[in-house]
């Protein structure tokens, strides 16, 4: 349910009322009982968060290029990756010679 803002035409006080969209607008001031007018408000802000929204899916080509360049700069290069994997390999078990007759 939305919150509507009202202004009294006699005393000038402003107040808010939490009403259903189906409810009739208020006509009397809460303080003096004078005639009130419903004001046009900006409403609540609309924020898109997370993946899958227009704000993140349909970026300009220049933004996409910069983002791609940024991610490629932060990921390790293939030669660095090969070195790090070779250093972390587990040693192979020692070979045993079998004497067969």
MOUR-V345886 format. One line per field, one symbol per residue. ss: DSSP state (a for helix, b for strand, c for the rest). phi: phi as a letter, one per 20 degrees, with the letter a starting at -180 (. if undefined). A space follows every 10 residues. Layout:
ss->???
phi->???
This chain:
ss->ccbbbbbbcc cccbbbbbcc cccccccbcc ccccbbbbbc cccccccccc cccaaaaccc aaaaaaaaaa aaaacccaaa aaaaaaaccc cccccccccc c
phi->.fdddccfee enfdbdcecf feffffcdff ednffdcfee dfnefdcecn endgfdedff ffffffffff fffeefffff fffffffeff ffffededed d
